[in-house]
Amino acid sequence: MMWKKAIALSCAFLVAGGLTGCGETMGVPHREDKAAGASSETHMVKKDAKAIVVYFSATGNTKRAAEIIARTKGLDVWEIKPKEPYTDSDLDYRNDNSRVSREHQDRSLMPEIDGDVPGWDSYETVFLGYPIWWGEAPNIVYHFVKTHDFSGKQVIPFCTSHSSDLGDSDVLLEETAKSGEWFPGTRFSGGASESDLIDWSRHF
């Protein structure tokens, strides 16, 4: 995974959001957000591969980005939902005893996921969307990645964030997955324009 940190690549868009944020990177990673329009030939997406957008969203920013990407490319979309939905008080990151704060402090607290992706094995490309919480992906996203086999799949991470950058969130998810070809992630702001999201998705 260390090789990823040495190569620069990607397209990043800034958008405003709350606890959640969206950041994406395409191609080979750099640990910094890159300007929109950057591209790289290092990672090549398989042509005509069956693809899906899988995402987790707590406040709606990542959901909006995921749906625009899916609509632009004509892809299936599946939302990662906790069996026990988050309440507003659960999402109060300023409260050390809130649900999200406790999950952040203890990686073993992984929310159970409601349902599963239909026909998971048939997909060759996965756009994986998530918000940035405390500089990384939420535990529920780690849970999804840990419990799914990404062998033979290309994974294109994207995230949303109010102020945090991508950090090592994509690298940590790849290390958790232990399989698949992972592209570097890209970060968007919660308010990223639809045209920015469309332009980014068309790079793949």
C-alpha positions as CSV (number, residue, x, y, z in Angstrom):
1,M,0.0,0.0,0.0
2,M,3.0,2.3,0.5
3,W,3.5,2.6,-3.3
4,K,0.2,4.5,-3.5
5,K,1.7,7.3,-1.4
6,A,4.5,7.9,-3.9
7,I,2.4,8.5,-7.0
8,A,0.4,11.6,-7.6
9,L,-3.0,11.5,-9.3
10,S,-6.5,12.8,-9.1
11,C,-9.2,15.3,-9.3
12,A,-10.5,16.9,-6.2
13,F,-13.4,19.2,-5.6
14,L,-14.2,21.2,-2.5
15,V,-17.7,21.2,-1.2
16,A,-19.3,22.1,2.1
17,G,-21.1,19.6,4.2
18,G,-21.4,18.9,8.0
19,L,-20.1,15.9,9.7
20,T,-20.1,14.2,6.3
21,G,-18.0,15.2,3.3
22,C,-17.1,13.9,0.0
23,G,-13.7,13.5,-1.4
24,E,-12.6,11.6,-4.4
25,T,-9.5,10.9,-6.2
26,M,-9.0,9.0,-9.4
27,G,-6.0,7.1,-10.6
28,V,-2.9,6.9,-8.4
29,P,-3.0,8.7,-5.1
30,H,-1.3,11.6,-3.6
31,R,-2.0,12.3,0.0
32,E,-3.3,15.8,-0.9
33,D,-6.4,16.9,-2.7
34,K,-5.7,17.8,-6.3
35,A,-7.1,20.4,-8.5
36,A,-10.1,19.6,-10.7
37,G,-9.1,18.3,-14.1
38,A,-6.0,16.4,-13.0
39,S,-5.7,13.0,-14.5
40,S,-3.4,10.0,-14.6
41,E,-2.9,7.1,-16.9
42,T,-1.5,4.8,-14.2
43,H,-4.9,3.2,-13.4
44,M,-7.1,2.3,-16.3
45,V,-10.7,1.4,-15.7
46,K,-11.9,-1.8,-17.4
47,K,-14.0,-1.0,-20.5
48,D,-17.6,-2.1,-20.4
49,A,-17.2,-3.5,-16.9
50,K,-20.4,-3.9,-14.9
51,A,-20.3,-1.2,-12.3
52,I,-22.2,0.0,-9.2
53,V,-22.1,3.0,-6.8
54,V,-22.1,1.9,-3.2
55,Y,-22.2,4.6,-0.6
56,F,-22.9,5.5,3.1
57,S,-24.4,9.0,3.9
58,A,-25.6,10.4,7.2
59,T,-26.5,14.0,6.3
60,G,-27.3,13.6,2.6
61,N,-24.1,15.1,1.0
62,T,-22.6,11.8,0.0
63,K,-26.0,10.5,-1.1
64,R,-26.4,13.5,-3.5
65,A,-22.9,12.9,-4.9
66,A,-23.5,9.2,-5.3
67,E,-26.8,9.6,-7.1
68,I,-25.4,12.2,-9.6
69,I,-22.5,9.8,-10.4
70,A,-24.8,6.9,-10.8
71,R,-27.2,8.8,-13.0
72,T,-24.4,10.3,-15.2
73,K,-22.9,6.8,-15.9
74,G,-26.2,4.8,-15.8
75,L,-25.0,2.7,-13.0
76,D,-26.8,0.7,-10.3
77,V,-26.6,2.3,-6.8
78,W,-26.9,0.8,-3.3
79,E,-26.9,2.6,0.0
80,I,-25.1,1.3,3.0
81,K,-27.6,1.7,5.8
82,P,-27.2,0.8,9.5
83,K,-29.9,-1.6,10.9
84,E,-30.3,1.0,13.7
85,P,-30.5,4.4,11.9
86,Y,-28.5,7.3,13.2
87,T,-30.5,10.0,15.1
88,D,-29.5,13.6,15.3
89,S,-28.2,13.1,18.8
90,D,-26.2,10.0,17.5
91,L,-24.5,12.3,15.0
92,D,-23.5,15.0,17.5
93,Y,-19.7,14.7,17.2
94,R,-19.2,17.4,19.8
95,N,-20.6,15.1,22.4
96,D,-18.0,12.5,23.5
97,N,-20.7,10.1,24.5
98,S,-22.7,10.3,21.3
99,R,-22.9,7.2,19.1
100,V,-20.6,8.4,16.4
101,S,-18.0,9.6,19.0
102,R,-18.0,6.2,20.7
103,E,-17.6,4.4,17.3
104,H,-14.8,6.7,16.5
105,Q,-13.0,5.9,19.7
106,D,-13.5,2.1,19.3
107,R,-13.1,0.6,15.8
108,S,-14.7,-2.6,17.0
109,L,-18.1,-0.8,17.3
110,M,-19.2,-1.5,13.8
111,P,-22.8,-0.9,13.1
112,E,-24.7,-3.8,11.6
113,I,-25.6,-3.2,8.0
114,D,-29.2,-3.5,6.8
115,G,-29.3,-5.9,3.8
116,D,-26.7,-6.6,1.2
117,V,-25.8,-5.6,-2.3
118,P,-27.8,-7.8,-4.8
119,G,-25.5,-9.6,-7.2
120,W,-22.3,-8.3,-5.6
121,D,-20.1,-10.9,-7.3
122,S,-21.3,-9.8,-10.7
123,Y,-19.8,-6.3,-10.4
124,E,-16.3,-5.5,-11.7
125,T,-16.1,-1.8,-10.7
126,V,-17.3,-0.3,-7.5
127,F,-17.5,3.5,-6.8
128,L,-17.4,3.6,-3.0
129,G,-18.7,6.8,-1.4
130,Y,-18.5,7.9,2.2
131,P,-18.2,11.0,4.4
132,I,-15.1,11.9,6.3
133,W,-15.4,11.7,10.0
134,W,-12.4,12.7,12.1
135,G,-10.2,12.4,9.1
136,E,-11.3,8.9,8.1
137,A,-14.2,6.8,6.9
138,P,-17.0,5.9,9.4
139,N,-16.9,2.5,11.1
140,I,-19.9,1.3,9.0
141,V,-17.9,1.7,5.8
142,Y,-15.0,-0.3,7.3
143,H,-17.6,-3.0,8.2
144,F,-18.8,-3.1,4.7
145,V,-15.3,-3.3,3.2
146,K,-14.3,-5.9,5.8
147,T,-17.2,-8.2,5.0
148,H,-17.1,-8.1,1.2
149,D,-14.7,-9.8,-1.2
150,F,-13.2,-7.3,-3.7
151,S,-11.2,-9.8,-5.6
152,G,-11.3,-9.0,-9.3
153,K,-12.9,-5.6,-8.7
154,Q,-11.6,-2.1,-9.3
155,V,-12.6,0.2,-6.5
156,I,-12.9,4.0,-7.0
157,P,-13.3,5.7,-3.6
158,F,-14.9,9.1,-3.2
159,C,-15.8,11.1,-0.1
160,T,-17.4,14.3,1.1
161,S,-16.3,16.6,3.8
162,H,-16.9,20.1,5.2
163,S,-13.3,20.8,5.9
164,S,-11.2,17.7,6.4
165,D,-9.2,16.4,3.5
166,L,-9.0,12.9,2.1
167,G,-6.3,11.9,4.5
168,D,-5.4,8.2,4.4
169,S,-9.0,7.1,4.4
170,D,-8.7,5.4,1.0
171,V,-5.5,3.7,1.9
172,L,-6.9,2.4,5.2
173,L,-10.0,1.0,3.5
174,E,-7.8,-0.8,1.0
175,E,-5.7,-2.3,3.8
176,T,-8.9,-3.4,5.5
177,A,-10.3,-5.0,2.2
178,K,-7.1,-6.9,1.5
179,S,-8.3,-7.5,-2.1
180,G,-9.2,-5.6,-5.2
181,E,-7.5,-2.9,-7.3
182,W,-8.0,0.3,-5.4
183,F,-7.8,3.7,-7.1
184,P,-6.8,6.7,-5.0
185,G,-9.7,8.5,-3.5
186,T,-11.1,11.9,-4.4
187,R,-12.6,14.4,-2.0
188,F,-15.6,16.6,-2.7
189,S,-17.4,19.2,-0.6
190,G,-20.9,18.6,0.4
191,G,-21.9,21.4,-1.9
192,A,-20.0,20.3,-4.9
193,S,-21.7,21.4,-8.1
194,E,-23.5,18.9,-10.2
195,S,-21.3,19.8,-13.2
196,D,-18.1,19.0,-11.1
197,L,-19.4,15.6,-10.1
198,I,-20.5,14.9,-13.7
199,D,-17.1,15.9,-15.1
200,W,-15.2,13.8,-12.5
201,S,-17.3,10.7,-13.2
202,R,-16.7,11.0,-16.9
203,H,-13.0,10.4,-16.3
204,F,-13.8,6.7,-15.7
